[in-house]
């Protein structure tokens, strides 16, 4: 099986590169492992392109309908909470940090029978600081889905990782997009379409 665990020792500081022409910013590629590094715990472990721990989710099932995405030090980046709706099923609300009153985005299943599998809508009113809306197309179950912005630009993509099964996959995030938010959307998609998901039975 391909290496999915993080580097244990910190990397030595890189030598300062000589000055040169500015390079175009590259996409961020994360490896997502649907497993917690803690014993007897459900979750996600996420690594950057160098194999260092980037994000983690450790869930003991204590808070029903809530999943917290943390940085390597355990600080909450986003909290994803389920909200049941009487007529429209359910949606998943994304909050900054551990905020509990003002969600940033709401993730709902796509409707209308088109390509859309989910919609990520901003919860704040329009204005200078309004968040962007996104559409998710493809199949999360197959680890092949793309997140588009309002101008139909692909801003993030979930890709299968060869020869390691569905529990390990890639998340590629384009420059200018909040990587933590993209990972929070993946957490929400996993609760909606993952089999099993964090809040249901989890494979050992």
Secondary structure, DSSP 8 states (H G I E B T S, - for coil): ----S--SS------------------EEEEEESS-SSTT-EEEEEE-TTS-EEEEEEE-S-STTEEEEEETTS-EEEEEEEEEETTTEEEEEEEETT--S--SEEEEE--TTSSEEEEEEE-S-SSTT----EEEEEETTTTEEEEE-TT--EEEEEEE-TTS-TTEEEEEE-TTS-HHHHHHHHHHHHHHH-SS-TTS----
